[in-house]
Amino acid sequence: MMIQISRMAVTLAAIVFCTNAHAADWLVISKTTDIEPGQPLLLEIVRPEDADWPETLQLRLRDDAASEDIVLQQSGEVPDNNPHRRSYRALAGKHYSGVVTANLVDLPSNRFLLMAANGRSRHEEVETAVIYCEPCPPPEVHAPTIVLAKPGEQPALAAHEASYFLIGNTSDRDTDARFQISFKYRLFDPEGIFGRYSPLLSNLYFTYTQTSLWDMGEDSSPFRDTSYRPGLFYEWAGNGSRFMPDEWRIGLEHESNGRSDEDSRSVDIAYLKPAWHYDFADGKRLSFMPKIYHYLDKSDNRDIQRYRGYVDWIARYGREDGLVVEGLYRQGTADHVTGQIDLSYPISEKIFARTGSFVHLQLFSGYGETLLEYDRKRDSQIRLGISISR
């Protein structure tokens, strides 16, 4: 059998056969590289040996701002007269931009990529490649359960944590402000020399986050404290099936307030951060991302675990073109509790994923709003301002 597909399709086929499919998973093979409302999406689906064909199959499509589940219609032909394979077609109902991920709904399957039609020139010439194969049996896929993240889905320089400037007023202090800048940078471009030599390197990131507390109501408006957090992490995609995470992240992070003598505070941690995502039909996403860490050095604050504990419980809900709510809960070993809730809403078109202009409301209660005050509890803080990433 001869199949002519573009080089983009060759890449997608490689992703299909190298992602998280197991021998017992459903395998989806896309014959289409672009996706556009009203244009048919052509697929072949291979079922596991011990599975039956359900009455209906649904495909979940998702980009940074939109998500939908579409019903697949069988085309009537059985590829190569193989009862384990069927051809399907579907129509997307929403407009997408950039890279679109797709996978079956309620069935363990591989995830593959499509490109929104408006993400490329309609007149772009596409080179073709020819793949020869004999009548294809159901492929035996022996990919690992954890696969590499797909470089190129976001810029090399992107948002890490939120970047914002917020102002508030509390009972124990006059007007104060909290501002933060945070970014991550992919150290090795997948198209660069090192990235092409070893694609594993393209999932290594440098991060930097700086958070400052500013007493605007005090004489001379001093900064209470500033926290500097450089770090490194390695990220890869999980299989996302059953209860396994959709993403994994492992990293190292140093945090310091840059002071000397008795006001010096610093801590070094190693952490693991799995992430689970659940997408709703209206485009909203619920994410659960606990950050589990171990202290490598805490000599400046030896009892910090009594106030911070060993896990940051983080959850996020909303859609990128609307309201997003993110919550953090932290409990120390001495039962000291800290909580933070951030609500943000876009007031401009997004520049790229998670970046634009947003009105931002933050509520903080507990310990350690600054590293210098890791063991002090302040009155609850409510601040309002602008963020440029979230």
Secondary structure in CASP SS format (residue, H / E / C, confidence):
PFRMAT SS
TARGET T0000
AUTHOR 0000-0000-0000
METHOD secondary structure of the structure
MODEL  1
M C 1.00
M E 1.00
I E 1.00
Q E 1.00
I E 1.00
S E 1.00
R H 1.00
M H 1.00
A H 1.00
V H 1.00
T H 1.00
L H 1.00
A H 1.00
A H 1.00
I H 1.00
V H 1.00
F H 1.00
C H 1.00
T C 1.00
N C 1.00
A C 1.00
H C 1.00
A C 1.00
A C 1.00
D C 1.00
W E 1.00
L E 1.00
V E 1.00
I E 1.00
S E 1.00
K C 1.00
T C 1.00
T C 1.00
D E 1.00
I E 1.00
E C 1.00
P C 1.00
G C 1.00
Q C 1.00
P E 1.00
L E 1.00
L E 1.00
L E 1.00
E E 1.00
I E 1.00
V E 1.00
R C 1.00
P C 1.00
E C 1.00
D C 1.00
A C 1.00
D C 1.00
W C 1.00
P C 1.00
E C 1.00
T C 1.00
L E 1.00
Q E 1.00
L E 1.00
R E 1.00
L E 1.00
R E 1.00
D C 1.00
D C 1.00
A C 1.00
A C 1.00
S E 1.00
E E 1.00
D E 1.00
I E 1.00
V E 1.00
L E 1.00
Q E 1.00
Q E 1.00
S C 1.00
G C 1.00
E C 1.00
V C 1.00
P H 1.00
D H 1.00
N H 1.00
N C 1.00
P C 1.00
H C 1.00
R E 1.00
R E 1.00
S E 1.00
Y E 1.00
R E 1.00
A E 1.00
L E 1.00
A C 1.00
G C 1.00
K C 1.00
H C 1.00
Y C 1.00
S C 1.00
G C 1.00
V E 1.00
V E 1.00
T E 1.00
A E 1.00
N E 1.00
L E 1.00
V C 1.00
D C 1.00
L C 1.00
P C 1.00
S E 1.00
N C 1.00
R C 1.00
F E 1.00
L E 1.00
L E 1.00
M E 1.00
A E 1.00
A H 1.00
N H 1.00
G H 1.00
R C 1.00
S C 1.00
R C 1.00
H C 1.00
E C 1.00
E C 1.00
V C 1.00
E C 1.00
T E 1.00
A E 1.00
V E 1.00
I E 1.00
Y E 1.00
C C 1.00
E C 1.00
P C 1.00
C C 1.00
P C 1.00
P C 1.00
P C 1.00
E C 1.00
V C 1.00
H C 1.00
A C 1.00
P C 1.00
T C 1.00
I C 1.00
V E 1.00
L E 1.00
A C 1.00
K C 1.00
P C 1.00
G C 1.00
E C 1.00
Q C 1.00
P C 1.00
A C 1.00
L E 1.00
A E 1.00
A E 1.00
H C 1.00
E C 1.00
A C 1.00
S E 1.00
Y E 1.00
F E 1.00
L E 1.00
I E 1.00
G E 1.00
N E 1.00
T E 1.00
S C 1.00
D C 1.00
R E 1.00
D E 1.00
T E 1.00
D E 1.00
A E 1.00
R E 1.00
F E 1.00
Q E 1.00
I E 1.00
S E 1.00
F E 1.00
K E 1.00
Y E 1.00
R E 1.00
L C 1.00
F C 1.00
D C 1.00
P C 1.00
E C 1.00
G C 1.00
I H 1.00
F H 1.00
G H 1.00
R H 1.00
Y H 1.00
S C 1.00
P H 1.00
L H 1.00
L H 1.00
S H 1.00
N H 1.00
L E 1.00
Y E 1.00
F E 1.00
T E 1.00
Y E 1.00
T E 1.00
Q E 1.00
T E 1.00
S E 1.00
L E 1.00
W E 1.00
D C 1.00
M C 1.00
G C 1.00
E C 1.00
D C 1.00
S C 1.00
S C 1.00
P C 1.00
F E 1.00
R E 1.00
D E 1.00
T E 1.00
S E 1.00
Y E 1.00
R E 1.00
P E 1.00
G E 1.00
L E 1.00
F E 1.00
Y E 1.00
E E 1.00
W E 1.00
A E 1.00
G C 1.00
N C 1.00
G C 1.00
S C 1.00
R C 1.00
F C 1.00
M C 1.00
P C 1.00
D C 1.00
E E 1.00
W E 1.00
R E 1.00
I E 1.00
G E 1.00
L E 1.00
E E 1.00
H E 1.00
E E 1.00
S E 1.00
N C 1.00
G C 1.00
R C 1.00
S C 1.00
D H 1.00
E H 1.00
D H 1.00
S C 1.00
R C 1.00
S E 1.00
V E 1.00
D E 1.00
I E 1.00
A E 1.00
Y E 1.00
L E 1.00
K C 1.00
P C 1.00
A E 1.00
W E 1.00
H E 1.00
Y E 1.00
D E 1.00
F C 1.00
A C 1.00
D C 1.00
G C 1.00
K C 1.00
R E 1.00
L E 1.00
S E 1.00
F E 1.00
M C 1.00
P C 1.00
K E 1.00
I E 1.00
Y E 1.00
H E 1.00
Y E 1.00
L E 1.00
D E 1.00
K C 1.00
S C 1.00
D C 1.00
N C 1.00
R C 1.00
D C 1.00
I C 1.00
Q H 1.00
R H 1.00
Y H 1.00
R H 1.00
G C 1.00
Y C 1.00
V E 1.00
D E 1.00
W E 1.00
I E 1.00
A E 1.00
R E 1.00
Y E 1.00
G E 1.00
R C 1.00
E C 1.00
D C 1.00
G C 1.00
L C 1.00
V E 1.00
V E 1.00
E E 1.00
G E 1.00
L E 1.00
Y E 1.00
R E 1.00
Q E 1.00
G C 1.00
T C 1.00
A C 1.00
D C 1.00
H C 1.00
V E 1.00
T E 1.00
G E 1.00
Q E 1.00
I E 1.00
D E 1.00
L E 1.00
S E 1.00
Y E 1.00
P E 1.00
I C 1.00
S C 1.00
E C 1.00
K C 1.00
I C 1.00
F E 1.00
A C 1.00
R C 1.00
T E 1.00
G E 1.00
S E 1.00
F E 1.00
V E 1.00
H E 1.00
L E 1.00
Q E 1.00
L E 1.00
F E 1.00
S E 1.00
G E 1.00
Y E 1.00
G C 1.00
E C 1.00
T C 1.00
L C 1.00
L C 1.00
E C 1.00
Y C 1.00
D C 1.00
R C 1.00
K E 1.00
R E 1.00
D E 1.00
S E 1.00
Q E 1.00
I E 1.00
R E 1.00
L E 1.00
G E 1.00
I E 1.00
S E 1.00
I E 1.00
S E 1.00
R C 1.00
END
